[in-house]
Amino acid sequence: MSHNYDTFEDWYREANRICVATAGVGIDDLADGPSFDAFEAGDTPGEYVSDRLAYEGFPSLSRKAPAVQKYRPAAVKGAGFIAGRSITDRSVRHY
């Protein structure tokens, strides 16, 4: 495929916007990838982001991710949860 971006900066800015909207992280938060090579090859920003996220182990963007239940803290004093869990692990422990 080919893209319609005149400059690498515009292409990269769009890739970052897509990455944040899709995965909640910026493109610079991922491991370095061949972004300029992808730009010169005519890859779209979306194709590049999809490849980078797959490389990083994010779930496939081609299938709908399962719905995540939102956590509502208990109204009990002292209720808490363990921080530092993986972004894909939404489990919460109560003490």
DSSP file (Angstrom, degrees, kcal/mol; ACC not computed):
  #  RESIDUE AA STRUCTURE BP1 BP2  ACC     N-H-->O    O-->H-N    N-H-->O    O-->H-N    TCO  KAPPA ALPHA  PHI   PSI    X-CA   Y-CA   Z-CA
    1    1 A M              0   0    0      0, 0.0     2,-0.3     0, 0.0     0, 0.0   0.000 360.0 360.0 360.0 162.3    0.0    0.0    0.0
    2    2 A S        -     0   0    0     41,-0.1     2,-0.2     2,-0.0    41,-0.1  -0.893 360.0-140.8-123.1 157.9    1.0    3.6   -0.3
    3    3 A H        -     0   0    0     -2,-0.3    41,-0.1    36,-0.2    40,-0.0  -0.647  13.1-133.2-111.3 170.1    0.4    6.5    2.0
    4    4 A N        +     0   0    0     -2,-0.2     2,-0.5     7,-0.0    40,-0.0  -0.157  61.3 123.3-115.1  37.5   -0.4   10.2    1.2
    5    5 A Y        -     0   0    0      1,-0.1    -2,-0.1    34,-0.1     3,-0.0  -0.872  44.0-163.0-105.5 130.0    2.1   11.8    3.6
    6    6 A D  S    S+     0   0    0     -2,-0.5     2,-0.3     1,-0.1    -1,-0.1   0.839  75.3  37.8 -77.8 -34.6    4.7   14.3    2.2
    7    7 A T  S  > S-     0   0    0      1,-0.1     4,-1.9     0, 0.0     5,-0.1  -0.871  73.1-129.6-122.3 152.8    7.0   14.3    5.2
    8    8 A F  H  > S+     0   0    0     -2,-0.3     4,-3.1     1,-0.2     5,-0.2   0.875 109.4  59.5 -61.9 -37.7    8.2   11.6    7.5
    9    9 A E  H  > S+     0   0    0      1,-0.2     4,-2.3     2,-0.2    -1,-0.2   0.903 106.3  46.1 -60.9 -42.6    7.3   13.8   10.5
   10   10 A D  H  > S+     0   0    0      2,-0.2     4,-2.0     1,-0.2    -1,-0.2   0.916 114.3  48.6 -65.3 -42.7    3.6   14.0    9.4
   11   11 A W  H  X S+     0   0    0     -4,-1.9     4,-2.1     1,-0.2    -2,-0.2   0.921 113.3  46.8 -61.6 -45.6    3.6   10.2    8.9
   12   12 A Y  H  X S+     0   0    0     -4,-3.1     4,-2.4     2,-0.2    -2,-0.2   0.874 109.1  54.4 -67.1 -38.2    5.2    9.5   12.2
   13   13 A R  H  X S+     0   0    0     -4,-2.3     4,-2.1    -5,-0.2    -1,-0.2   0.902 110.0  47.4 -61.5 -41.5    2.8   11.9   14.0
   14   14 A E  H  X S+     0   0    0     -4,-2.0     4,-2.4     2,-0.2    -2,-0.2   0.891 109.7  52.9 -67.9 -39.0   -0.1   10.0   12.6
   15   15 A A  H  X S+     0   0    0     -4,-2.1     4,-2.4     1,-0.2    -2,-0.2   0.909 109.9  48.9 -61.4 -41.2    1.4    6.7   13.6
   16   16 A N  H  X S+     0   0    0     -4,-2.4     4,-2.5     2,-0.2     5,-0.2   0.911 109.9  51.2 -64.5 -42.3    1.8    8.0   17.1
   17   17 A R  H  X S+     0   0    0     -4,-2.1     4,-2.3     1,-0.2    -2,-0.2   0.916 112.4  46.5 -61.4 -43.4   -1.9    9.2   17.2
   18   18 A I  H  X S+     0   0    0     -4,-2.4     4,-2.2     2,-0.2     5,-0.2   0.904 111.5  51.7 -65.2 -41.7   -3.1    5.8   16.0
   19   19 A C  H  X>S+     0   0    0     -4,-2.4     4,-3.1     2,-0.2     6,-0.8   0.920 111.7  45.8 -63.4 -44.7   -0.9    4.0   18.5
   20   20 A V  H  X5S+     0   0    0     -4,-2.5     4,-1.2     4,-0.2    -1,-0.2   0.916 115.0  47.4 -64.6 -43.3   -2.2    6.1   21.4
   21   21 A A  H  <5S+     0   0    0     -4,-2.3    -1,-0.2    -5,-0.2    -2,-0.2   0.836 121.2  37.2 -67.0 -32.2   -5.8    5.7   20.3
   22   22 A T  H  <5S+     0   0    0     -4,-2.2    -2,-0.2    -5,-0.2    -3,-0.2   0.912 135.3  12.9 -86.9 -47.1   -5.4    1.9   19.8
   23   23 A A  H  <5S-     0   0    0     -4,-3.1    -3,-0.2     2,-0.3    -2,-0.1   0.525  92.0-118.4-114.6  -9.0   -3.1    0.8   22.7
   24   24 A G  S  <<S+     0   0    0     -4,-1.2     2,-0.3    -5,-0.7    -4,-0.2   0.594  84.7  93.7  79.9   8.8   -3.0    3.7   25.1
   25   25 A V  S    S-     0   0    0     -6,-0.8    -2,-0.3    -9,-0.1    -1,-0.3  -0.957  76.1-112.9-130.7 152.0    0.8    4.1   24.6
   26   26 A G    >   -     0   0    0     -2,-0.3     3,-1.5     1,-0.1     4,-0.4  -0.389  28.9-111.8 -79.3 161.2    2.8    6.3   22.3
   27   27 A I  G >  S+     0   0    0      1,-0.3     3,-1.0     2,-0.2    -1,-0.1   0.809 118.6  58.8 -62.5 -29.8    4.9    5.0   19.5
   28   28 A D  G 3  S+     0   0    0      1,-0.2    -1,-0.3     4,-0.1     4,-0.1   0.612  94.4  65.8 -76.1 -11.5    8.0    6.1   21.4
   29   29 A D  G <  S+     0   0    0     -3,-1.5    -1,-0.2     2,-0.1    -2,-0.2   0.602  93.5  76.0 -82.0 -12.4    7.0    3.9   24.3
   30   30 A L  S <  S-     0   0    0     -3,-1.0     3,-0.1    -4,-0.4    23,-0.1  -0.486 101.4 -80.0 -92.1 166.4    7.5    0.8   22.1
   31   31 A A        -     0   0    0     21,-0.2    -1,-0.2    -2,-0.2    -2,-0.1  -0.313  63.7 -84.9 -61.0 149.3   10.8   -0.7   21.2
   32   32 A D        -     0   0    0     -4,-0.1    -1,-0.1    -3,-0.1    -4,-0.1  -0.283  55.9-177.1 -57.9 139.6   12.6    1.1   18.3
   33   33 A G        -     0   0    0     -3,-0.1     2,-2.2     0, 0.0     3,-0.3  -0.821  42.6 -86.6-133.2 173.5   11.4   -0.1   14.9
   34   34 A P     >  +     0   0    0      0, 0.0     4,-2.3     0, 0.0     5,-0.2  -0.363  62.2 151.9 -80.3  61.7   12.2    0.6   11.3
   35   35 A S  H  >  +     0   0    0     -2,-2.2     4,-2.4     1,-0.2     5,-0.1   0.906  69.7  46.8 -63.8 -44.2    9.8    3.5   11.0
   36   36 A F  H  > S+     0   0    0     -3,-0.3     4,-2.7     1,-0.2    -1,-0.2   0.889 111.9  51.6 -67.7 -36.7   11.7    5.4    8.3
   37   37 A D  H  > S+     0   0    0      2,-0.2     4,-2.0     1,-0.2    -1,-0.2   0.907 110.5  49.1 -62.8 -40.8   12.1    2.3    6.2
   38   38 A A  H  X>S+     0   0    0     -4,-2.3     5,-2.2     2,-0.2     4,-0.6   0.901 110.9  50.6 -64.9 -40.7    8.3    1.7    6.5
   39   39 A F  H ><5S+     0   0    0     -4,-2.4     3,-1.1     1,-0.2    -2,-0.2   0.944 112.5  45.6 -60.3 -49.2    7.7    5.3    5.5
   40   40 A E  H 3<5S+     0   0    0     -4,-2.7    -1,-0.2     1,-0.3    -2,-0.2   0.812 108.5  57.0 -66.8 -29.6    9.9    5.0    2.4
   41   41 A A  H 3<5S-     0   0    0     -4,-2.0    -1,-0.3    -5,-0.2    -2,-0.2   0.608 118.3-111.8 -76.3 -11.0    8.4    1.6    1.5
   42   42 A G  T <<5 +     0   0    0     -3,-1.1    -3,-0.2    -4,-0.6    -2,-0.1   0.564  60.6 157.2  92.5   9.1    4.9    3.2    1.4
   43   43 A D      < -     0   0    0     -5,-2.2    -1,-0.3    -6,-0.2   -40,-0.1  -0.383  42.7-119.2 -64.3 144.7    3.5    1.6    4.5
   44   44 A T     >  -     0   0    0      1,-0.1     4,-2.1   -42,-0.1     5,-0.2  -0.469  23.1-112.3 -77.4 158.3    0.6    3.4    6.0
   45   45 A P  H  > S+     0   0    0      0, 0.0     4,-2.7     0, 0.0     5,-0.2   0.880 119.0  55.0 -57.1 -37.5    1.0    4.6    9.7
   46   46 A G  H  > S+     0   0    0      2,-0.2     4,-2.4     1,-0.2     5,-0.2   0.884 106.7  49.5 -64.1 -39.5   -1.7    2.1   10.7
   47   47 A E  H  > S+     0   0    0      2,-0.2     4,-2.2     1,-0.2    -1,-0.2   0.922 112.5  48.0 -64.4 -43.7    0.1   -0.8    9.1
   48   48 A Y  H  X S+     0   0    0     -4,-2.1     4,-2.5     2,-0.2    -2,-0.2   0.933 112.8  47.5 -63.1 -46.1    3.3    0.2   10.9
   49   49 A V  H  X S+     0   0    0     -4,-2.7     4,-2.9     1,-0.2     5,-0.3   0.916 110.4  52.6 -62.6 -43.3    1.6    0.6   14.2
   50   50 A S  H  X S+     0   0    0     -4,-2.4     4,-2.1     1,-0.2    -1,-0.2   0.917 111.6  46.5 -58.9 -44.0   -0.2   -2.8   13.8
   51   51 A D  H  X S+     0   0    0     -4,-2.2     4,-2.2     2,-0.2    -2,-0.2   0.912 113.3  48.4 -64.5 -43.2    3.2   -4.5   13.1
   52   52 A R  H  X S+     0   0    0     -4,-2.5     4,-1.8     2,-0.2    -2,-0.2   0.906 112.1  48.4 -66.1 -42.0    4.9   -2.8   16.0
   53   53 A L  H  <>S+     0   0    0     -4,-2.9     5,-2.8     2,-0.2     4,-0.5   0.890 111.4  50.2 -66.6 -38.6    2.1   -3.7   18.5
   54   54 A A  H ><5S+     0   0    0     -4,-2.1     3,-1.0    -5,-0.3    -1,-0.2   0.910 109.6  51.6 -64.3 -41.1    2.1   -7.3   17.3
   55   55 A Y  H 3<5S+     0   0    0     -4,-2.2    -2,-0.2     1,-0.3    -1,-0.2   0.861 108.6  51.5 -61.5 -36.3    5.9   -7.4   17.8
   56   56 A E  T 3<5S-     0   0    0     -4,-1.8    -1,-0.3    -5,-0.1    -2,-0.2   0.532 122.3-107.0 -80.2  -6.7    5.4   -6.1   21.3
   57   57 A G  T < 5 +     0   0    0     -3,-1.0    -3,-0.2    -4,-0.5    -2,-0.1   0.621  65.4 151.6  92.8  13.1    2.9   -8.7   22.1
   58   58 A F      < -     0   0    0     -5,-2.8    -1,-0.3    -6,-0.2     3,-0.1  -0.440  56.9 -88.4 -71.7 153.3   -0.3   -6.6   22.1
   59   59 A P        -     0   0    0      0, 0.0    -1,-0.1     0, 0.0     6,-0.1  -0.213  58.1 -81.8 -59.2 153.8   -3.5   -8.5   21.1
   60   60 A S        -     0   0    0      1,-0.1     3,-0.4    -3,-0.1   -10,-0.0  -0.266  30.1-148.6 -57.9 139.6   -4.3   -8.6   17.5
   61   61 A L  S    S+     0   0    0      1,-0.2    -1,-0.1    -3,-0.1     4,-0.1   0.573  90.1  71.6 -85.2  -9.7   -6.0   -5.4   16.2
   62   62 A S  S    S+     0   0    0      2,-0.1     2,-0.4     0, 0.0    -1,-0.2   0.654  95.3  55.3 -83.3 -14.2   -7.9   -7.4   13.6
   63   63 A R  S    S-     0   0    0     -3,-0.4     2,-0.3     0, 0.0     0, 0.0  -0.898  95.2-102.1-118.9 150.6  -10.2   -9.0   16.1
   64   64 A K        -     0   0    0     -2,-0.4     3,-0.1     1,-0.1    -2,-0.1  -0.513  37.0-128.2 -72.3 127.9  -12.4   -7.4   18.7
   65   65 A A        -     0   0    0     -2,-0.3     3,-0.1     1,-0.1    -1,-0.1  -0.437  33.0 -96.4 -72.1 148.4  -10.9   -7.5   22.1
   66   66 A P        -     0   0    0      0, 0.0    -1,-0.1     0, 0.0     2,-0.1  -0.335  46.8 -97.1 -65.0 148.0  -13.1   -8.9   24.9
   67   67 A A        -     0   0    0     -3,-0.1     2,-0.5     1,-0.1    -3,-0.0  -0.378  35.0-139.1 -66.1 142.0  -14.9   -6.3   27.0
   68   68 A V        -     0   0    0     -3,-0.1     2,-0.3    -2,-0.1    -1,-0.1  -0.900  12.9-128.6-106.4 128.7  -13.2   -5.4   30.2
   69   69 A Q        -     0   0    0     -2,-0.5     2,-0.3     1,-0.1     0, 0.0  -0.569  26.5-120.9 -75.0 135.3  -15.4   -4.9   33.3
   70   70 A K        -     0   0    0     -2,-0.3     2,-0.4     1,-0.1    -1,-0.1  -0.569  23.8-121.9 -77.8 138.4  -14.7   -1.7   35.1
   71   71 A Y        -     0   0    0     -2,-0.3    -1,-0.1    20,-0.0    20,-0.0  -0.661  23.1-166.8 -81.8 129.1  -13.5   -2.0   38.6
   72   72 A R        -     0   0    0     -2,-0.4     3,-0.1     0, 0.0    -2,-0.0  -0.970  24.6-124.6-115.5 115.8  -15.7   -0.2   41.2
   73   73 A P        -     0   0    0      0, 0.0     2,-0.1     0, 0.0     7,-0.0  -0.252  27.7-108.8 -61.5 144.0  -14.0    0.1   44.6
   74   74 A A        -     0   0    0      1,-0.1     5,-0.2     2,-0.1     0, 0.0  -0.380  18.5-125.8 -68.7 150.3  -15.9   -1.3   47.5
   75   75 A A  S    S+     0   0    0     -3,-0.1     2,-0.4    -2,-0.1    -1,-0.1   0.214  76.1 116.1 -82.7  17.4  -17.3    1.2   49.9
   76   76 A V  S >  S-     0   0    0      1,-0.1     3,-1.9     2,-0.0     2,-0.1  -0.734  74.9-113.0 -91.5 132.3  -15.5   -0.6   52.7
   77   77 A K  T 3  S+     0   0    0     -2,-0.4     3,-0.1     1,-0.3    -2,-0.1  -0.423 101.9  21.9 -64.1 132.2  -12.8    1.3   54.5
   78   78 A G  T 3  S+     0   0    0      1,-0.3    -1,-0.3    -2,-0.1    17,-0.2   0.400  83.4 143.7  91.8  -2.6   -9.4   -0.3   53.8
   79   79 A A    <   +     0   0    0     -3,-1.9    -1,-0.3    -5,-0.2     2,-0.3  -0.498  23.6 148.5 -69.1 139.7  -10.4   -2.0   50.6
   80   80 A G        -     0   0    0     -2,-0.2     2,-0.3    13,-0.1    15,-0.2  -0.844  33.7-132.1-153.9-171.0   -7.5   -1.9   48.1
   81   81 A F        -     0   0    0     -2,-0.3     2,-0.6    13,-0.1    13,-0.1  -0.960  30.7 -95.7-150.1 165.7   -5.8   -3.7   45.3
   82   82 A I        -     0   0    0     -2,-0.3     3,-0.4    11,-0.1     2,-0.1  -0.760  39.7-150.0 -89.0 122.7   -2.3   -4.7   44.2
   83   83 A A        +     0   0    0     -2,-0.6    -1,-0.0     1,-0.2     9,-0.0  -0.377  69.5  54.2 -84.3 167.8   -0.7   -2.2   41.9
   84   84 A G        +     0   0    0      1,-0.2    -1,-0.2    -2,-0.1     3,-0.1   0.646  69.6 150.2  85.5  15.9    1.8   -3.0   39.2
   85   85 A R        -     0   0    0     -3,-0.4    -1,-0.2     1,-0.1     5,-0.0  -0.365  56.4 -87.5 -75.8 161.0   -0.2   -5.6   37.4
   86   86 A S    >   -     0   0    0      1,-0.1     3,-1.0    -2,-0.1    -1,-0.1  -0.316  34.8-118.1 -62.3 150.3    0.2   -6.3   33.7
   87   87 A I  T 3  S+     0   0    0      1,-0.3    -1,-0.1    -3,-0.1    -2,-0.1   0.726 116.8  50.8 -66.7 -18.7   -2.0   -4.1   31.5
   88   88 A T  T 3  S+     0   0    0      1,-0.1     2,-0.8     2,-0.0    -1,-0.3   0.601  95.0  78.9 -92.2 -11.1   -3.7   -7.2   30.2
   89   89 A D    <   +     0   0    0     -3,-1.0    -1,-0.1     1,-0.1    -4,-0.1  -0.849  51.5 172.1-100.2 106.0   -4.4   -8.6   33.7
   90   90 A R        +     0   0    0     -2,-0.8    -1,-0.1     2,-0.1     2,-0.1   0.277  33.0 127.3 -97.5  10.7   -7.5   -6.7   35.0
   91   91 A S        -     0   0    0    -20,-0.0     2,-0.4     1,-0.0    -6,-0.1  -0.372  42.1-158.7 -71.1 149.7   -7.9   -8.9   38.1
   92   92 A V        -     0   0    0    -11,-0.1     2,-0.4    -2,-0.1   -11,-0.1  -0.984   4.9-148.3-129.9 137.5   -8.1   -7.1   41.5
   93   93 A R        -     0   0    0     -2,-0.4     2,-0.4   -11,-0.1   -13,-0.1  -0.899   9.1-152.8-107.5 137.0   -7.4   -8.5   44.9
   94   94 A H              0   0    0     -2,-0.4   -13,-0.1   -13,-0.1   -15,-0.1  -0.852 360.0 360.0-104.8 142.8   -9.3   -7.2   48.0
   95   95 A Y              0   0    0     -2,-0.4    -1,-0.1   -17,-0.2   -16,-0.1   0.385 360.0 360.0-103.5 360.0   -7.8   -7.4   51.4
